[in-house]
Amino acid sequence: MLAAQTIHDTMAAALRLARTRSHLTQTQLAERMGTSQSTVGRLEAGGRWPSPDTISRWMGATGTASLGALMLDAERGATS
């Protein structure tokens, strides 16, 4: 169970890192993705697991090429 929670937390941190590296607010990212700011906030807080489509739209909206590299950075505690 701990490993699943760690992956969940790392995914949330990776999504937040992608947004901050792109210098976007949650509202700006939501507009680019066609969703709401509250959805972006919930995903970044780990409140729900993103669907593959959501991850794809997030990556496209932030110009992030590699989810794997982003998750490694997030796991290591990178903030920008």
N, C-alpha and C positions, 0 to 999 in steps of 0.2 A: 504493500500500500504506500509506503514512503516513497518508493521509486516513482510511482505514478503521480504522486503529488509534486515531486521534484520536477518531473517533466512538465507538468501543468504550470508550475511557477516559472520555469525557464521559458516556456512558450509565451506566457504573458509578458515577461521581461523582454523577450526578443521582439515582440510586437511593439512595445513601448520604445525600445531602442531604435527600431526601424523608423518610427515616427520622429523621434527627437533628432536622429541623424539627418533627417530630411528637413529639419527646421519647420515642421508643421505643427499647428495646434491640433487638438482633437477635433475641433469643428472643421478646420480646413481638410483634414484627412477624411472625415465623414463625408464632406461634400464631394471630394474626389472619388470616394468609393460608392456614393449613392446610398448612404445609410445615415443613421443619426449619431450625434455626439455621444448620447448615452450608451449606444451599442459599443462604440469605440472605447469608452471609459470602462464598461463592464469587461470587455475582452482584455484590456490592459491590466485590470485589477484581478484577473483570473476568475471572474465571476461566471464565465462559461467558456467552453472549449470551442475554438473557431472551426467552421466547416472548411473543407478543402477549397471551396469557391471563395470563402471569405479570406483565407490566407492568400490565395492568388490575387484577389483584388487589392489586398493590403500591400502585397509585394509590388504590384504594378503601380499603385498610387504613390508609394514611397521610393520607387526606383531601386528597390533592393533585388539583387541578383541571386543571392544564395541564402536560403533559409537555414541550412545547416551551419554555415559560417556565422550567421547572425546568432543562432542559438548557442554556439560555442562562446562567442563574445559575451552574450548575456549571462551564461553560466559562470564565466570568469569575472563577472561584475563590471563589465564595461558600461560607461554611462554616456559616451558619445563616440 
